[in-house]
Amino acid sequence: MATSGAGEGQPSLNGIIAELQTKKLTDLPSELLELILCSPVLQHVDVCSVSRCCKRLHDVCHGRGQVWGSQFRLRWPRLQRFYRQNESYDWLREFKTRHRVGIQIRRTVESISKRFYTEVPCIGQVLGDTFAEIKALGMPEHLCEDELLFILDSDKRKSLTLKYYAKKILYFLRQQNILRSLKTFLEQPAERQSALEGAVLVDRYCNPLADITLESIGSQLDDIIEKVKKALKMKNPSHPSLRIPPGPLDEDLELQQQAVCALNCVLYEQLQFKGNEFDYYNPLNSYIHQVLLRRTGIPISLSVLYLTLAGKLGVRLQPVNFPNHFLLRWCQKPRGSGDIYDFVYIDAFGKGKQLMAKECEYLIGHQVAADYYSAINSTELLLRMVGNLLNIGKRGDGNEKSYQLLRDSLDLYLTINPDNVQYLLLQARLYFHLGIWPEKVGPPLPDSPSPSSPLTLLSRQVLDILQHIRVLDPSQHGAVGYLVQHTLEHIEHKQHPEAPEAKRRGAPEHLEVQYSVGLIMKHKRSGYNCVIYGWDPKCTMSQEWITTMRVQQLSNGANQPFYNVLVQDGTCRYAAQENLEPHSAPLEIGHPEVGRYFSEFSDTHYVANEALQARYPEDTAETLAAVRDLYGRPEPGAATAHRDM
């Protein structure tokens, strides 16, 4: 039998192996090398190392830009929407720019804790110096925002302080962009302003970290319209509203009535939208994206949706600034009318009920003048909407959320109506109280400090608001003078700040303090879960607070250690030692201020950040010892210092 072998002219197996052994990586085609270097397992440092090996690999890495383009897309996928697919870019330069922005933003955020740490919990503050630093970088805002989101998306339990301040900066940056959009909106002629667009801008400003766009809201309304058209088609297959685009209905009230009936059927019966009678003063009722999500709202937010949906069907409705109950009006005369009795009034809060003029008064229980039945424009509608939010903020209980809502609604209101003296005074008081500094609005007061004085560039801006009030209304001289005096005292105090006292557990007056910052606790009486972020050897609250909280009924009264705690429900409380006990099964505390004080959650406790460690320098070791005693397992990294920044 003949044995098989290589045919004439065919290379032998040994020859192929020998040839392969002599091949080098650089002998591969450039396209294949690019494909290898675009592998997601390689990082930018790997690509840099490869490019230094030889000229061939350097040319492959940097020649056509494919490798660095791949690195850019893998590392920062959110930025792809800013680049057109068919255009060429210098991806190495783009990568370096984004990388440099990331380093600068991270350094800026890391510096905040030392500069802005305060003992006052749950007081929102805008860190003006930091935002000025970010603007001074001269980098595109979308790159700065991407790095802040990059920080927020990192390990959930770590870098809590870094995330806390990154979130504050992102909140502010987005609000500034939304405010610019609102100003552009307000500059448009009234007939070109959309009530829905204005309401979405208000929603976005109060919820800048949420993913809310006019396009997404419009898409949800289009879905509702499709359902309405299906219902309308069953009643009238040839209805003009079914055409693309919808036909005009101005001259035919019967066709308009058919469209409105179909809208009511879908909105209130099929989709179950309704007025929120049981939680009327919840701010979520005013946010369009929440109204669509929860299918409930207040008269004005439901009216904006109803007005927009009716317009998409060809029915022209007008907003009516009726007292205590926002309405829409629908003209029953083909050529329009100025007589209030020629309109039907629609109550979007009351499932689209149609009312005659005098019937509207039953909604509020008293008669009103004819002027209250007049139509208003979109700017006036926004003032009413923001005014509702402002009143809710003023009704708040003084926590972080109510202060933030009050601040946001004031900013919006004074953007729309910048000369309202009442709200300018409220803004000055609020900003002074919270340490929030808005943009300058006018020339400096003659009795204010020189611009070169330390720390006054921020404080001067409250003085600028007061000057604006003085120009608008000289009768407010007394109130303005009082606030100016206290602002100047505040400036003087800030120029000579007192260093916070370090509380050492070994001091004789602190020997009765049993617990330390970072421990997860449970309240024996109220049952809430919390984390300690501060303590006092004795109760330091006023006698009025002690009496109100019935502290004297405790077995040890006010003469025992009290602890500042962040509670799971988002509140901050001051609890007596006898009412607290270590939690049997430690858990994360979902409080918005956790990052102000702690850098990490370590399964059994929270790790104090640098600022809190400086305040309580001996508590870290005490917490680690307590954790070992309570839960019987050593803590990782116990021998090293825990640091967030």
VOGU-3710 file (C-alpha; in Angstrom, 3 decimals, decimal comma):
1> matsgagegq> 0,000/0,000/0,000  1,311/3,369/-0,933  1,940/5,674/2,005  0,459/9,132/2,005  2,836/12,071/1,795  3,111/15,618/0,683  2,543/16,074/-2,995  5,065/17,746/-5,176  4,990/21,516/-4,687  3,089/21,251/-1,341
11> pslngiiael> 4,853/22,426/1,844  5,481/19,806/4,480  3,918/20,008/7,961  7,325/20,581/9,507  7,918/23,412/7,067  4,669/25,109/8,020  5,502/24,837/11,723  8,980/26,185/11,142  7,583/29,104/9,172  5,059/29,911/11,882
21> qtkkltdlps> 7,761/29,873/14,520  9,677/32,525/12,648  6,598/34,808/12,318  6,300/37,785/14,657  3,248/39,753/15,838  4,339/42,652/13,692  4,160/40,447/10,578  0,350/40,323/10,860  -1,685/42,634/8,594  -2,502/46,043/10,060
31> ellelilcsp> -6,245/45,336/10,019  -5,737/42,193/12,100  -3,456/43,985/14,529  -6,061/46,725/14,941  -8,709/44,092/15,623  -6,523/42,533/18,323  -5,733/45,890/19,912  -9,434/46,813/19,955  -10,137/43,892/22,278  -12,246/44,985/25,301
41> vlqhvdvcsv> -9,818/43,237/27,666  -7,141/45,838/26,876  -7,078/49,165/28,701  -5,543/52,431/27,566  -2,340/51,744/29,534  -1,967/48,471/27,613  -2,337/50,262/24,290  0,260/52,826/25,374  2,688/50,031/26,295  2,174/48,247/22,979
51> srcckrlhdv> 2,663/51,472/20,994  6,108/51,932/22,580  7,376/48,505/21,457  8,287/49,467/17,903  7,441/51,827/15,076  5,181/49,265/13,414  2,937/48,872/16,470  3,087/52,605/17,125  1,762/53,258/13,624  -1,006/50,684/14,056
61> chgrgqvwgs> -2,081/52,192/17,393  -2,069/55,788/16,192  -2,376/55,595/12,420  -6,061/55,336/11,513  -7,396/56,048/15,019  -9,410/52,816/15,199  -7,655/51,592/18,334  -8,109/54,790/20,325  -11,659/55,156/19,010  -12,411/51,718/20,417
71> qfrlrwprlq> -10,811/52,639/23,755  -12,893/55,826/23,917  -16,160/54,022/23,171  -15,473/51,224/25,651  -14,579/53,542/28,496  -17,118/56,325/27,990  -20,109/54,866/26,114  -22,439/57,699/27,167  -20,462/60,167/25,055  -21,180/58,431/21,745
81> rfyrqnesyd> -24,257/60,559/21,116  -22,000/63,614/20,767  -20,118/62,120/17,793  -21,487/61,608/14,307  -21,009/58,119/13,008  -19,749/58,989/9,522  -17,297/61,718/10,542  -13,626/61,194/11,326  -12,099/62,308/14,630  -8,672/62,431/16,203
91> wlrefktrhr> -9,580/59,809/18,780  -6,287/59,999/20,634  -6,827/63,711/21,193  -10,449/63,096/22,211  -9,297/60,397/24,648  -6,633/62,664/26,173  -9,110/65,524/26,561  -11,695/63,330/28,294  -9,018/61,716/30,462  -7,664/65,143/31,504
101> vgiqirrtve> -11,171/66,405/32,324  -11,725/63,310/34,454  -8,587/63,941/36,493  -9,443/67,623/37,040  -13,067/66,949/37,989  -12,082/64,198/40,425  -9,479/66,444/42,078  -12,037/69,212/42,429  -14,654/66,921/43,960  -12,113/65,350/46,310
111> siskrfytev> -11,186/68,763/47,693  -14,729/69,667/48,701  -15,073/67,653/51,900  -12,256/69,500/53,667  -13,489/72,915/52,536  -17,234/72,589/52,979  -17,822/70,037/55,715  -20,243/71,440/58,286  -21,852/70,128/61,422  -25,327/71,215/60,369
121> pcigqvlgdt> -27,102/68,173/58,851  -29,660/68,168/56,082  -29,036/71,746/54,921  -28,590/71,878/51,161  -25,820/74,176/50,033  -24,559/75,182/46,631  -20,782/75,148/46,637  -20,165/78,240/44,545  -16,370/78,155/44,623  -16,331/74,614/43,282
131> faeikalgmp> -18,623/75,411/40,361  -16,451/78,398/39,499  -13,437/76,084/39,457  -15,180/73,685/37,076  -16,146/76,535/34,753  -12,573/77,811/34,891  -11,374/74,477/33,457  -12,736/75,638/30,120  -13,758/72,081/29,277  -16,983/71,068/27,486
141> ehlcedellf> -19,781/70,646/30,011  -20,809/67,266/28,638  -17,342/65,892/29,475  -17,537/67,259/33,018  -21,006/65,760/33,457  -19,850/62,399/32,113  -17,060/62,211/34,709  -19,499/63,054/37,496  -21,803/60,265/36,288  -18,771/57,974/36,060
151> ildsdkrksl> -18,101/58,646/39,761  -21,744/58,038/40,703  -21,854/54,732/38,805  -18,851/53,256/40,630  -19,015/50,683/43,463  -22,237/51,345/45,382  -20,745/50,935/48,858  -17,463/52,787/48,366  -16,377/56,393/47,782  -19,596/57,644/49,387
161> tlkyyakkil> -18,233/61,118/50,143  -16,892/61,498/46,627  -20,306/60,516/45,263  -22,106/62,833/47,667  -20,352/65,932/46,369  -20,282/64,724/42,748  -24,063/64,452/42,953  -24,372/67,994/44,310  -22,197/69,383/41,525  -24,086/67,443/38,840
171> yflrqqnilr> -27,374/68,696/40,306  -26,211/72,292/40,003  -24,680/71,977/36,524  -27,840/70,468/35,098  -30,009/73,088/36,759  -27,958/75,862/35,191  -28,490/74,347/31,727  -32,223/73,922/32,341  -32,476/77,514/33,579  -30,887/78,718/30,347
181> slktfleqpa> -33,453/76,682/28,387  -36,270/78,194/30,444  -35,039/81,729/29,742  -34,958/80,933/26,009  -38,504/79,556/26,294  -39,730/82,728/28,033  -38,208/84,928/25,310  -40,460/83,343/22,674  -43,724/85,048/21,654  -46,653/83,875/23,783
191> erqsalegav> -48,341/82,144/20,830  -45,265/79,959/20,282  -44,948/78,858/23,901  -46,148/75,347/24,655  -47,687/74,704/28,076  -46,294/71,175/27,979  -42,748/72,338/27,200  -42,861/74,830/30,057  -44,207/72,210/32,480  -41,458/69,776/31,452
201> lvdrycnpla> -38,804/72,451/32,091  -40,219/72,975/35,597  -40,209/69,209/36,130  -36,605/68,883/34,933  -35,381/71,779/37,082  -36,854/70,251/40,241  -35,600/66,772/39,276  -32,319/67,443/37,431  -30,883/63,987/38,089  -33,880/62,201/36,551
211> ditlesigsq> -33,954/61,247/32,872  -36,760/63,557/31,722  -37,001/64,953/28,198  -39,727/66,667/26,220  -39,322/63,904/23,613  -39,966/61,101/26,102  -43,000/62,888/27,561  -44,299/63,566/24,043  -43,880/59,898/23,139  -46,022/58,857/26,104
221> lddiiekvkk> -48,727/61,323/25,072  -48,607/59,984/21,513  -49,301/56,505/22,898  -52,360/57,871/24,690  -53,514/59,593/21,495  -53,328/56,295/19,598  -55,671/54,755/22,166  -58,012/57,739/21,869  -58,072/57,396/18,072  -59,008/53,729/18,346
231> alkmknpshp> -61,923/54,639/20,603  -62,904/57,505/18,284  -62,759/55,285/15,218  -65,376/52,978/16,727  -67,768/55,938/17,028  -66,908/57,747/13,789  -64,532/56,013/11,322  -64,351/59,151/9,161  -63,574/61,594/11,965  -61,063/64,273/10,843
241> slrippgpld> -58,906/63,664/13,944  -58,012/60,231/12,544  -56,242/61,767/9,556  -52,509/62,406/9,429  -52,181/65,250/10,201  -55,554/65,707/11,953  -58,083/67,803/10,091  -59,470/71,073/11,517  -62,495/70,884/13,840  -63,006/74,599/14,557
251> edlelqqqav> -66,295/74,889/12,705  -67,925/71,668/13,950  -68,768/71,423/17,647  -70,249/67,951/17,222  -66,936/66,572/15,914  -65,110/68,311/18,755  -67,507/66,766/21,280  -66,840/63,308/19,842  -63,076/63,820/20,252  -63,448/65,108/23,815
261> calncvlyeq> -65,708/62,187/24,783  -63,184/59,693/23,386  -60,393/61,456/25,296  -62,355/61,284/28,562  -63,127/57,617/28,007  -59,486/56,655/27,491  -57,897/59,007/30,020  -60,236/58,466/32,965  -61,949/55,116/32,357  -59,387/53,064/30,474
271> lqfkgnefdy> -56,141/54,487/31,890  -57,638/55,459/35,268  -56,135/58,959/35,547  -57,597/60,840/38,516  -57,127/63,808/40,808  -55,051/63,084/43,895  -57,501/64,074/46,626  -55,807/62,105/49,407  -52,235/63,415/48,973  -52,965/66,744/47,327
281> ynplnsyihq> -49,869/68,605/48,552  -47,348/66,024/47,419  -44,972/67,827/45,001  -44,984/64,741/42,763  -48,481/65,810/41,690  -46,931/68,809/39,911  -44,257/66,922/37,953  -45,460/65,861/34,525  -43,341/62,699/34,352  -44,717/61,617/37,741
291> vllrrtgipi> -48,305/62,411/36,741  -47,901/60,115/33,729  -46,200/57,439/35,831  -48,610/57,526/38,796  -51,667/58,581/36,754  -52,676/61,150/39,317  -52,112/64,855/39,839  -53,619/68,203/40,777  -55,877/70,383/38,596  -53,090/72,313/36,851
301> slsvlyltla> -50,858/69,332/35,973  -53,803/67,272/34,723  -55,011/70,321/32,771  -51,641/70,600/30,988  -51,912/66,974/29,871  -55,576/67,356/28,880  -54,889/70,604/26,985  -52,023/69,002/25,048  -53,935/65,816/24,215  -57,008/67,736/23,076
311> gklgvrlqpv> -54,805/69,895/20,838  -53,379/66,778/19,184  -56,971/65,818/18,322  -57,721/69,233/16,817  -59,727/70,597/19,777  -58,508/74,023/20,913  -58,772/74,550/24,668  -57,489/77,456/26,744  -56,075/77,457/30,301  -58,092/79,378/32,911
321> nfpnhfllrw> -56,456/80,670/36,106  -59,532/79,965/38,230  -58,891/80,493/41,960  -58,099/77,350/43,977  -59,014/75,054/41,077  -57,334/75,327/37,682  -59,674/74,841/34,685  -59,737/74,730/30,890  -62,269/76,481/28,710  -63,764/75,409/25,393
331> cqkprgsgdi> -65,473/78,001/23,193  -68,920/76,989/21,923  -69,109/79,709/19,278  -67,623/78,928/15,846  -65,968/82,327/15,462  -64,838/82,752/19,051  -66,253/84,952/21,820  -65,297/87,131/24,779  -68,425/86,317/26,783  -67,734/83,880/29,664
341> ydfvyidafg> -71,141/82,275/29,085  -70,144/81,205/25,561  -67,642/78,714/26,982  -67,819/75,266/28,509  -65,306/74,825/31,355  -63,535/71,487/31,692  -62,378/70,152/35,050  -59,437/67,856/34,271  -59,143/67,063/38,001  -62,794/65,963/38,010
351> kgkqlmakec> -62,486/63,383/35,202  -63,098/65,902/32,430  -66,451/67,093/33,738  -67,931/69,913/31,643  -69,317/72,918/33,540  -71,100/76,136/32,716  -69,678/79,404/34,094  -71,752/79,600/37,258  -71,296/75,900/38,002  -67,546/76,505/38,369
361> eylighqvaa> -68,212/78,524/41,504  -69,521/75,417/43,238  -65,991/73,992/43,052  -64,665/76,706/45,380  -67,816/77,618/47,313  -68,036/81,318/46,488  -68,635/83,743/43,644  -65,808/85,244/41,597  -65,501/88,122/39,163  -65,683/87,544/35,403
371> dyysainste> -61,930/88,207/35,071  -61,178/84,853/36,682  -62,759/83,086/33,711  -60,314/84,650/31,254  -57,737/82,615/29,349  -54,075/82,930/30,332  -50,856/82,305/28,414  -48,205/79,661/29,077  -45,996/81,987/31,141  -48,888/82,747/33,508
381> lllrmvgnll> -49,645/79,028/33,691  -46,038/78,332/34,725  -46,214/81,002/37,433  -49,282/79,266/38,869  -47,590/75,847/38,683  -44,369/77,076/40,299  -46,381/79,016/42,880  -48,021/75,753/43,944  -44,606/74,154/44,439  -43,410/77,218/46,340
391> nigkrgdgne> -46,350/76,971/48,755  -45,637/73,273/49,299  -42,007/74,127/50,063  -43,104/76,766/52,596  -45,385/74,207/54,254  -42,465/71,770/54,667  -41,049/70,595/57,974  -37,568/72,057/57,525  -35,834/68,941/56,215  -33,486/68,703/53,238
401> ksyqllrdsl> -36,267/67,961/50,736  -38,494/70,875/51,743  -35,574/73,327/51,713  -34,515/72,064/48,289  -38,061/72,380/46,919  -38,378/75,894/48,339  -35,063/76,919/46,820  -35,844/75,363/43,415  -39,327/76,862/43,189  -38,012/80,296/44,220
411> dlyltinpdn> -35,342/80,120/41,530  -37,967/79,227/38,942  -40,469/81,838/40,069  -37,910/84,658/40,033  -36,660/83,556/36,631  -40,198/83,978/35,309  -41,042/87,063/37,386  -37,709/88,575/38,523  -39,177/91,702/40,161  -41,438/90,088/42,771
421> vqylllqarl> -40,278/91,822/45,955  -42,002/89,375/48,320  -40,189/86,384/46,867  -36,887/88,233/46,474  -36,944/88,861/50,225  -37,801/85,224/50,864  -34,957/84,144/48,573  -32,464/86,395/50,361  -33,515/85,015/53,755  -33,404/81,438/52,519
431> yfhlgiwpek> -30,045/81,772/50,785  -28,548/83,493/53,797  -29,884/80,755/56,083  -28,667/77,875/53,939  -25,406/79,357/52,697  -26,619/79,252/49,081  -25,306/81,929/46,763  -27,140/82,725/43,502  -25,915/84,615/40,468  -25,371/88,346/40,826
441> vgpplpdsps> -28,459/90,392/39,999  -27,368/93,989/40,439  -24,708/96,486/41,498  -23,191/96,175/44,983  -24,593/97,976/47,979  -22,639/101,074/48,930  -22,131/99,828/52,498  -20,923/96,352/51,538  -17,297/95,216/51,920  -14,773/95,639/49,136
451> psspltllsr> -14,753/92,892/46,474  -11,227/91,917/47,443  -12,221/91,004/51,003  -11,793/87,266/51,733  -14,919/85,147/51,305  -17,109/88,120/50,381  -17,528/87,349/46,680  -20,092/84,710/47,665  -21,750/86,641/50,473  -21,947/89,799/48,328
461> qvldilqhir> -24,471/88,084/46,098  -27,043/88,032/48,893  -26,292/91,735/49,272  -26,921/92,133/45,549  -30,405/90,648/45,914  -31,090/93,059/48,763  -29,942/95,971/46,622  -32,327/94,833/43,874  -35,170/94,807/46,428  -34,227/98,300/47,635
471> vldpsqhgav> -34,417/99,623/44,052  -37,750/97,945/43,352  -39,444/98,922/46,604  -37,859/101,617/48,828  -40,513/100,899/51,496  -38,646/97,658/52,267  -35,717/99,682/53,641  -36,157/98,322/57,173  -36,235/94,643/56,199  -33,360/95,122/53,770
481> gylvqhtleh> -31,263/96,948/56,379  -31,812/94,157/58,906  -30,711/91,484/56,434  -27,722/93,559/55,280  -26,514/93,885/58,864  -26,755/90,146/59,491  -25,105/89,333/56,163  -22,154/91,577/57,029  -21,896/89,892/60,421  -21,917/86,553/58,634
491> iehkqhpeap> -19,080/87,714/56,374  -17,046/88,876/59,383  -17,612/85,562/61,137  -16,542/83,587/58,068  -13,333/85,595/57,837  -12,331/84,278/61,270  -13,823/80,768/61,415  -13,412/78,668/64,505  -11,850/75,262/64,012  -14,241/72,475/65,070
501> eakrrgapeh> -13,395/70,969/68,423  -12,066/67,427/68,288  -14,010/65,147/70,623  -11,734/62,552/72,207  -13,265/59,584/73,945  -10,517/59,528/76,564  -11,492/62,922/77,973  -12,993/62,660/81,494  -16,278/64,276/80,424  -16,723/61,682/77,630
511> levqysvgli> -16,269/58,489/79,641  -20,004/57,663/79,651  -20,249/57,689/75,827  -20,797/54,020/74,907  -21,225/54,163/71,134  -19,113/55,598/68,318  -19,684/57,147/64,915  -20,341/54,670/62,130  -22,232/52,084/64,192  -25,602/50,910/62,876
521> mkhkrsgync> -28,194/51,292/65,632  -31,837/50,584/66,331  -34,101/52,841/68,392  -35,622/50,775/71,210  -38,901/52,702/71,358  -39,529/53,981/67,832  -37,969/50,985/66,082  -36,168/52,976/63,400  -32,758/51,999/61,996  -29,998/54,608/61,926
531> viygwdpkct> -26,266/55,303/61,849  -24,419/57,498/64,351  -22,581/60,495/62,882  -21,968/62,478/66,086  -22,394/62,524/69,833  -22,465/64,821/72,879  -21,700/63,771/76,465  -24,909/65,514/77,564  -27,972/66,824/75,749  -27,090/70,169/74,165
541> msqewittmr> -30,540/71,127/72,898  -32,566/74,045/74,271  -34,799/73,703/77,298  -37,809/74,187/75,031  -36,738/71,177/72,914  -36,075/69,102/76,049  -39,552/69,896/77,354  -41,263/69,282/74,006  -39,527/65,919/73,523  -40,234/64,909/77,156
551> vqqlsnganq> -36,584/64,152/77,772  -37,075/64,409/81,542  -39,284/61,298/81,409  -36,234/59,226/80,448  -34,580/57,410/83,335  -31,384/59,458/82,909  -33,078/62,560/81,528  -30,865/65,032/79,679  -27,852/64,078/81,804  -26,667/61,281/79,505
561> pfynvlvqdg> -24,929/61,043/76,111  -27,040/61,993/73,080  -26,291/60,935/69,508  -26,795/62,577/66,126  -28,180/59,878/63,855  -29,162/59,579/60,189  -32,407/57,632/60,019  -33,509/55,218/57,301  -36,538/57,399/56,478  -34,314/60,329/55,483
571> tcryaaqenl> -34,616/62,337/58,699  -31,884/63,409/61,137  -32,562/62,874/64,831  -31,012/63,413/68,230  -31,399/60,282/70,339  -30,642/59,493/73,980  -28,137/56,746/74,719  -30,649/54,710/76,738  -32,965/54,578/73,694  -30,359/53,134/71,310
581> ephsapleig> -28,929/49,663/70,879  -26,605/48,150/68,255  -28,488/46,583/65,368  -28,523/42,790/65,450  -28,191/42,588/61,662  -26,445/45,740/60,341  -27,840/47,139/57,103  -27,219/50,086/54,820  -28,994/53,295/55,790  -30,554/54,889/52,728
591> hpevgryfse> -30,153/58,497/53,821  -29,196/61,244/51,324  -26,617/62,732/53,732  -24,655/59,529/54,435  -21,885/60,590/52,047  -21,323/63,858/53,908  -19,957/61,907/56,847  -18,924/58,457/55,647  -16,674/57,141/52,893  -17,746/53,501/52,800
601> fsdthyvane> -20,239/50,932/54,056  -18,277/47,936/55,282  -20,996/45,296/55,860  -21,194/45,899/59,611  -20,632/49,649/59,937  -19,940/52,882/58,103  -16,368/54,153/57,766  -15,988/57,818/58,763  -14,487/60,095/56,127  -11,511/62,367/56,832
611> alqarypedt> -13,646/65,279/58,018  -15,589/63,153/60,510  -12,423/61,401/61,673  -10,897/64,794/62,443  -13,975/65,622/64,550  -13,942/62,251/66,356  -10,310/61,087/66,077  -10,605/58,103/68,434  -13,939/56,745/67,196  -12,597/54,723/64,253
621> aetlaavrdl> -10,675/52,322/66,502  -13,621/52,178/68,912  -16,026/51,307/66,086  -13,768/48,518/64,790  -13,448/47,046/68,288  -17,215/47,241/68,802  -17,849/45,524/65,471  -15,541/42,650/66,406  -17,257/42,253/69,777  -20,796/42,557/68,395
631> ygrpepgaat> -20,605/40,510/65,223  -17,640/38,236/65,877  -15,750/38,715/62,636  -12,708/40,838/61,837  -13,099/43,785/59,551  -11,112/43,850/56,293  -8,391/46,487/56,316  -8,801/47,093/60,061  -5,084/47,697/60,440  -5,038/50,482/57,874
641> ahrdm> -6,658/53,872/57,911  -9,916/54,147/55,974  -9,886/57,096/53,647  -12,197/58,317/50,946  -10,269/61,332/49,766
//
